[in-house]
Amino acid sequence: MANNSKDYQINDAIRVSGSVRVVNGSEQLGIIPLSRAKEIAYDQGLDLVLMSPNSDPPVCRIMDYGKFCYEREKKEKEAKRKQQIVEIKEVQLSCKIDTHDFETKAKRAVGFLADGNKVKVVLRFRGREMAHQQIGRDVLERFEDYCRESGTVDKRPVLEGRQMTMMINPIKQKADKPEKKEKAPVDSGEAAGE
């Protein structure tokens, strides 16, 4: 029943001299010789797994090692599935941006924020526009106001060379808010209609 693993030594693969502390489920069996611990595990049809080789004395656990590995792998997959990868999306603006173009780019940024992504807003200054940086700040402030319900500004507008940048982070629990807003008008509408 020897089984080698990268993580744990089990059964005959355990290389410990002397005694070990043995745990069986939630019950502690105490400090007993390694050979006796293996016998107890074999009698129950389970494996003896070395959990803490560096402690004094080393700690072993009696368990079904195959089931233990399966459960651990399942938890890792679940954690990986729940993990959300945050991307940084970039939106480019200019000082002379038209109202319709501004709204289109702002709507796109709101969509990015709703998906849980960060948005980097870049406003480029061309030619003599550098002399009128306040116009650029005003455009970015208007953009911030448009995105206020979907995100919060992480990094205020900063001039970097010939461009001004701003970072917007998504608001957490964004998915919960629309559901509540949608339900409230439907309920009041039905009450008014009756």
Backbone torsions as a table, in degrees:
resi	resn	phi	psi	omega
1	MET	NA	18.6	178.7
2	ALA	-71.2	134.0	-176.5
3	ASN	-142.1	119.2	-178.0
4	ASN	-91.3	140.8	179.4
5	SER	-139.0	152.6	177.6
6	LYS	-67.8	-35.6	-171.8
7	ASP	-89.6	-45.1	-171.7
8	TYR	-129.2	147.5	171.7
9	GLN	-90.9	135.1	-179.9
10	ILE	-131.0	151.4	176.5
11	ASN	48.2	-120.1	-175.2
12	ASP	-72.3	-12.8	179.8
13	ALA	-80.4	-8.9	-179.4
14	ILE	-71.2	123.5	-178.3
15	ARG	-111.7	76.4	178.7
16	VAL	-129.3	134.9	177.5
17	SER	-96.8	138.9	176.5
18	GLY	92.1	-141.8	-173.4
19	SER	-101.0	160.4	178.2
20	VAL	-133.8	154.2	173.2
21	ARG	-85.7	127.6	-174.5
22	VAL	-114.2	132.7	176.3
23	VAL	-118.1	130.2	178.6
24	ASN	-120.7	100.4	-174.7
25	GLY	68.4	-122.2	177.0
26	SER	-98.8	-0.3	-177.1
27	GLU	-97.0	132.1	176.4
28	GLN	-94.4	125.5	179.8
29	LEU	-88.6	-10.7	178.4
30	GLY	96.1	-165.8	-179.1
31	ILE	-94.8	116.7	-178.3
32	ILE	-136.3	160.5	178.5
33	PRO	-60.8	148.3	-177.7
34	LEU	-57.8	-42.2	-178.8
35	SER	-62.2	-39.6	178.8
36	ARG	-67.6	-38.8	178.5
37	ALA	-62.4	-40.2	177.7
38	LYS	-64.0	-41.6	179.1
39	GLU	-60.4	-44.0	-179.9
40	ILE	-61.3	-43.6	-179.8
41	ALA	-64.5	-45.2	-179.6
42	TYR	-63.7	-38.6	179.5
43	ASP	-61.7	-32.7	-179.9
44	GLN	-88.0	-4.3	-178.5
45	GLY	74.6	25.6	-178.0
46	LEU	-119.1	-178.6	-179.4
47	ASP	-107.9	151.4	172.6
48	LEU	-101.3	120.1	-174.8
49	VAL	-117.8	128.5	177.3
50	LEU	-80.1	109.6	-175.2
51	MET	-91.0	-42.8	-178.0
52	SER	-129.5	87.8	-177.6
53	PRO	-69.7	-23.2	-175.3
54	ASN	-89.6	-10.0	179.9
55	SER	-77.9	167.1	-177.4
56	ASP	-123.2	109.7	-6.7
57	PRO	-75.8	163.2	178.9
58	PRO	-59.2	145.8	-177.8
59	VAL	-102.3	128.8	176.5
60	CYS	-119.3	151.1	179.7
61	ARG	-126.7	138.5	176.0
62	ILE	-92.6	120.2	-176.8
63	MET	-161.5	171.4	171.6
64	ASP	-85.2	103.8	-172.2
65	TYR	-65.4	-37.1	178.7
66	GLY	-61.1	-43.9	178.8
67	LYS	-66.0	-40.2	178.7
68	PHE	-59.1	-46.8	-179.8
69	CYS	-64.2	-41.1	179.8
70	TYR	-62.2	-46.6	-179.8
71	GLU	-63.2	-41.9	-179.8
72	ARG	-64.5	-43.0	179.2
73	GLU	-64.0	-38.9	179.3
74	LYS	-63.5	-43.3	178.5
75	LYS	-64.0	-40.1	179.5
76	GLU	-64.3	-41.6	178.8
77	LYS	-64.9	-41.4	179.5
78	GLU	-63.4	-42.4	179.3
79	ALA	-64.8	-39.3	179.8
80	LYS	-66.7	-37.8	-179.9
81	ARG	-67.0	-38.0	-178.7
82	LYS	-75.8	-20.3	-177.1
83	GLN	-70.1	126.5	-179.9
84	GLN	-102.9	130.3	179.3
85	ILE	-89.6	120.8	-179.1
86	VAL	-93.9	123.5	177.5
87	GLU	-104.3	157.0	174.8
88	ILE	-105.5	115.8	178.4
89	LYS	-98.8	143.0	-177.3
90	GLU	-112.1	135.0	175.9
91	VAL	-120.6	128.2	-177.6
92	GLN	-106.1	132.9	179.4
93	LEU	-124.9	170.4	172.3
94	SER	-136.9	166.6	-178.8
95	CYS	-65.2	-34.0	-175.3
96	LYS	-98.1	27.4	-176.0
97	ILE	-65.5	137.8	179.5
98	ASP	-74.5	156.4	-177.5
99	THR	-58.9	-45.7	-178.5
100	HIS	-65.0	-43.2	178.1
101	ASP	-62.6	-40.3	178.9
102	PHE	-60.2	-48.3	-179.5
103	GLU	-63.8	-39.1	178.3
104	THR	-61.9	-46.4	-179.6
105	LYS	-69.1	-35.9	178.2
106	ALA	-66.9	-40.4	177.4
107	LYS	-63.4	-40.2	177.6
108	ARG	-62.7	-41.3	178.5
109	ALA	-63.9	-40.4	178.2
110	VAL	-62.2	-39.3	176.7
111	GLY	-62.8	-42.9	177.2
112	PHE	-60.7	-44.0	-179.7
113	LEU	-64.9	-38.2	178.9
114	ALA	-64.1	-30.9	178.0
115	ASP	-79.3	-3.6	178.4
116	GLY	91.4	13.7	-179.8
117	ASN	-96.7	153.1	173.5
118	LYS	-81.0	153.7	178.6
119	VAL	-123.6	127.5	175.1
120	LYS	-103.5	118.2	-179.4
121	VAL	-99.6	123.1	-177.9
122	VAL	-118.4	124.3	176.2
123	LEU	-114.3	116.2	-177.2
124	ARG	-94.0	136.5	175.7
125	PHE	-98.9	129.7	178.8
126	ARG	-114.9	138.2	174.6
127	GLY	55.0	-124.2	-175.5
128	ARG	-79.5	-0.7	178.1
129	GLU	-61.5	-22.9	179.4
130	MET	-60.3	-26.4	179.6
131	ALA	-74.8	-15.0	-177.1
132	HIS	-120.6	58.4	-177.6
133	GLN	-66.0	-25.1	-179.7
134	GLN	-63.9	-33.3	177.2
135	ILE	-61.9	-42.3	177.2
136	GLY	-62.7	-43.5	177.7
137	ARG	-60.9	-41.0	179.6
138	ASP	-62.4	-41.9	178.6
139	VAL	-62.6	-43.6	-179.9
140	LEU	-67.1	-36.7	177.2
141	GLU	-65.6	-39.0	176.6
142	ARG	-63.6	-39.7	178.5
143	PHE	-64.0	-42.9	178.6
144	GLU	-60.8	-44.0	179.0
145	ASP	-61.4	-39.6	-179.4
146	TYR	-64.1	-36.8	-175.9
147	CYS	-93.9	4.9	-172.4
148	ARG	-56.3	-38.0	-178.1
149	GLU	-73.8	-23.5	-176.4
150	SER	-100.3	-22.7	-176.2
151	GLY	-155.9	165.3	177.2
152	THR	-119.0	146.5	-178.6
153	VAL	-74.5	121.6	179.0
154	ASP	-88.8	-40.2	-178.4
155	LYS	-128.7	117.2	180.0
156	ARG	-61.0	160.4	179.2
157	PRO	-56.4	127.3	-178.4
158	VAL	-129.8	136.1	178.3
159	LEU	-83.7	122.7	178.3
160	GLU	-127.9	99.3	-178.0
161	GLY	69.7	-122.3	-180.0
162	ARG	-102.4	21.6	177.9
163	GLN	-139.5	152.1	178.3
164	MET	-113.4	129.3	-177.3
165	THR	-120.6	154.0	178.8
166	MET	-147.4	140.3	178.4
167	MET	-109.8	135.7	177.5
168	ILE	-122.4	126.8	177.5
169	ASN	-97.3	145.9	177.3
170	PRO	-69.0	149.9	175.7
171	ILE	-80.6	132.0	179.3
172	LYS	-67.5	153.7	179.1
173	GLN	61.6	31.5	178.5
174	LYS	-64.7	-33.7	-176.8
175	ALA	-67.0	-28.9	-177.8
176	ASP	-74.2	-35.2	-173.0
177	LYS	-65.3	-47.0	-178.1
178	PRO	-61.2	-35.7	-179.3
179	GLU	-61.2	-43.8	-179.7
180	LYS	-65.2	-42.0	-179.6
181	LYS	-65.1	-39.2	-179.4
182	GLU	-68.4	-40.0	-177.1
183	LYS	-68.4	-40.9	-176.1
184	ALA	-60.0	-50.8	180.0
185	PRO	-64.6	-34.2	179.7
186	VAL	-64.3	-43.8	-179.7
187	ASP	-64.0	-45.5	-178.2
188	SER	-69.2	-31.7	178.4
189	GLY	-66.9	-40.7	178.8
190	GLU	-67.0	-39.1	179.9
191	ALA	-65.9	-38.9	-178.9
192	ALA	-71.3	-32.8	-178.8
193	GLY	-74.2	-24.3	-176.8
194	GLU	-80.7	NA	NA
